């Protein structure tokens, strides 16, 4: 029984931590409140009067405390609604990340199985570059996780003023490799960078710049912004 995720998975999730947290905020602000319904054959999700195209990423059994990827679900396998889940599985095979290729994952040995399920959803969102994920209760003992697959969902833009908070928030999500949080965030936004053992320098849009310092333990020690003129 596993009690934690493997390093390869954690390093990959870490790459998406900062922009992923930022993007989830954008999705939350976009989705209206209200009950939800879904038409899986049509890949349609409805909530509060909004209709979105979605994919089923996976499901979490709250009683068994286990995760099943959408591509492994016997009732959904091979259908369009699990295309993005299949993309995550292909990524896992290409990069040797077992968490993306196992049909079911027993999370009962984790200290917080529900958080572990959210981490899997977060990872699936990251490797498919989806604009967030939606986790909802689908009946007693089951939560289903959808990935929006709709261009109307807003994409969070890089905000230099908010950069220190964004990076620190991302670094606190997994806590495995803060440098991966920083470089992954910059890569996501196409920001050129230079690196040394204890610093990442980023040339931000508009002539601004950011210097991110790391301490001897690899943690983010400081984020300094220089405003372009």
C-alpha positions in Angstrom: 0.0 0.0 0.0 1.4 3.4 -1.0 1.7 6.1 1.6 3.0 8.8 -0.7 3.6 9.7 -4.3 6.8 9.0 -6.2 9.4 11.6 -6.9 8.8 11.7 -10.6 5.1 12.5 -10.1 5.8 15.1 -7.4 8.5 16.9 -9.5 6.0 17.0 -12.4 3.2 18.4 -10.3 5.6 20.9 -8.8 6.2 22.4 -12.3 2.5 23.3 -12.5 2.0 24.4 -8.9 2.2 28.2 -9.2 0.3 28.7 -12.5 -2.1 25.9 -11.5 -3.1 27.6 -8.3 -3.4 30.9 -10.1 -5.6 29.2 -12.8 -7.9 27.6 -10.3 -8.6 31.0 -8.9 -9.5 32.2 -12.4 -11.8 29.2 -12.9 -13.5 29.6 -9.5 -14.2 33.3 -10.4 -15.6 32.3 -13.8 -18.0 29.4 -12.7 -21.4 30.6 -11.4 -22.8 29.0 -8.2 -25.5 26.5 -8.6 -26.3 22.8 -9.0 -24.5 20.9 -11.7 -25.5 18.3 -14.3 -23.5 16.6 -17.0 -24.2 14.9 -20.3 -21.1 12.7 -20.7 -21.7 11.5 -24.3 -21.9 15.1 -25.4 -19.0 16.2 -23.1 -21.2 18.9 -21.7 -21.2 20.2 -18.1 -23.8 22.7 -16.8 -23.7 24.8 -13.7 -25.6 27.9 -12.7 -26.8 28.5 -16.3 -23.3 28.1 -17.8 -22.7 25.3 -20.2 -19.1 24.1 -20.8 -17.4 21.4 -22.8 -15.5 19.2 -20.4 -13.6 15.9 -20.1 -13.8 13.4 -17.3 -10.3 13.2 -15.7 -11.1 10.7 -12.9 -13.2 9.7 -10.0 -12.5 9.4 -6.3 -14.3 6.7 -4.1 -14.6 8.3 -0.7 -15.4 5.0 1.0 -12.7 2.9 -0.6 -10.4 5.9 -0.7 -9.2 5.1 -4.2 -8.8 7.0 -7.5 -9.7 5.8 -11.0 -8.6 7.6 -14.1 -11.3 8.4 -16.6 -9.6 6.4 -19.3 -9.8 3.3 -17.1 -13.5 3.6 -16.3 -15.2 0.7 -18.1 -18.2 2.8 -18.9 -16.2 5.6 -20.4 -13.1 4.0 -21.9 -12.5 5.0 -25.5 -15.1 7.7 -25.6 -14.5 11.4 -26.4 -15.2 12.5 -22.8 -12.0 10.8 -21.5 -9.7 12.1 -24.3 -7.8 14.4 -21.9 -7.5 11.7 -19.3 -5.9 9.5 -22.1 -3.5 12.4 -22.8 -2.4 12.3 -19.2 -1.9 8.5 -19.4 0.2 9.0 -22.6 2.3 11.6 -20.8 2.9 9.2 -17.9 4.0 6.4 -20.2 6.4 8.8 -22.1 7.9 10.1 -18.9 7.8 7.1 -16.7 5.3 8.5 -14.2 3.4 5.5 -12.7 0.7 7.6 -11.1 -0.6 8.6 -14.5 -0.5 5.0 -15.9 -2.1 3.0 -13.1 -5.8 2.4 -13.8 -6.6 2.7 -10.1 -4.6 4.1 -7.2 -5.2 3.1 -3.6 -4.9 6.2 -1.5 -6.0 4.7 1.8 -2.4 4.7 3.1 -2.0 8.4 2.6 -2.2 10.7 5.6 -5.0 12.7 3.8 -6.5 10.6 1.0 -8.9 13.3 -0.1 -5.9 15.7 -0.5 -4.1 13.0 -2.4 -7.0 12.7 -4.8 -7.0 16.5 -5.3 -3.2 16.3 -6.0 -3.9 13.7 -8.8 -6.5 16.0 -10.3 -4.1 18.9 -10.1 -1.4 16.8 -11.8 -3.8 15.8 -14.6 -4.8 19.4 -15.1 -1.1 20.4 -15.3 0.2 17.8 -17.8 -2.8 18.5 -20.1 -2.5 22.2 -19.6 -6.2 22.5 -18.9 -7.6 25.7 -17.4 -8.4 24.2 -14.0 -10.4 21.2 -12.8 -13.8 20.9 -11.3 -14.4 18.4 -8.5 -18.0 17.7 -7.6 -20.0 15.1 -5.6 -21.6 12.6 -7.9 -23.6 10.6 -5.3 -22.9 8.9 -2.1 -19.2 8.0 -1.8 -18.2 9.3 -5.2 -16.5 12.5 -6.5 -15.9 13.1 -10.1 -13.3 15.4 -11.5 -13.8 17.3 -14.8 -11.3 19.2 -16.9 -12.7 22.2 -18.7 -12.1 21.9 -22.4 -13.6 25.2 -23.5 -11.9 28.3 -24.8 -14.3 30.5 -22.9 -12.6 29.7 -19.6 -10.3 32.6 -18.9 -6.6 31.9 -18.7 -4.7 33.6 -15.8 -2.1 36.1 -17.1 1.2 36.8 -15.4 0.9 39.7 -13.0 4.4 41.0 -12.0 3.0 42.7 -8.9 1.5 39.5 -7.7 4.5 37.4 -8.6 6.0 37.0 -5.1 2.6 35.8 -3.7 2.0 33.5 -6.7 5.4 31.8 -6.4 5.2 31.4 -2.6 1.7 30.0 -2.8 2.8 27.5 -5.4 5.8 26.5 -3.4 3.6 25.8 -0.4 1.3 23.4 -2.2 3.6 20.4 -2.7 6.8 21.4 -0.9 9.1 19.1 -2.9 11.1 21.4 -5.1 10.5 25.2 -4.9 12.9 25.7 -7.8 10.7 23.6 -10.0 7.8 25.8 -9.0 9.6 28.9 -10.2 11.0 27.5 -13.4 7.7 25.7 -14.3 5.8 29.0 -13.8 8.2 30.9 -16.0 8.1 28.2 -18.7 4.3 28.2 -18.7 4.3 31.9 -19.4 7.2 31.7 -21.9 9.4 33.9 -19.8 13.2 33.7 -20.5 15.4 33.1 -17.5 19.0 32.7 -16.3 19.9 30.4 -13.4 22.6 29.9 -10.9 22.9 27.7 -7.9 21.0 30.1 -5.6 19.1 32.4 -8.0 16.8 32.5 -11.0 16.6 35.8 -13.0 13.6 36.3 -15.2 13.1 39.0 -17.9 9.4 39.9 -17.5 7.3 41.5 -20.2 7.5 45.3 -20.6 11.1 45.5 -19.4 10.4 44.4 -15.8 12.6 41.8 -14.2 12.4 39.4 -11.2 15.2 37.9 -9.1 14.2 34.8 -7.1 16.7 33.8 -4.4 16.9 30.4 -2.8 18.4 29.5 0.6 20.8 26.7 1.3 17.9 24.3 1.8 16.5 25.2 -1.7 13.6 27.2 -0.3 12.5 30.6 -1.8 14.3 33.2 0.3 13.3 36.3 -1.6 11.5 37.6 -4.7 12.7 41.0 -5.9 11.0 42.9 -8.7 12.7 45.6 -10.9 10.3 47.8 -12.8 11.3 48.6 -16.3 11.4 52.2 -17.5 
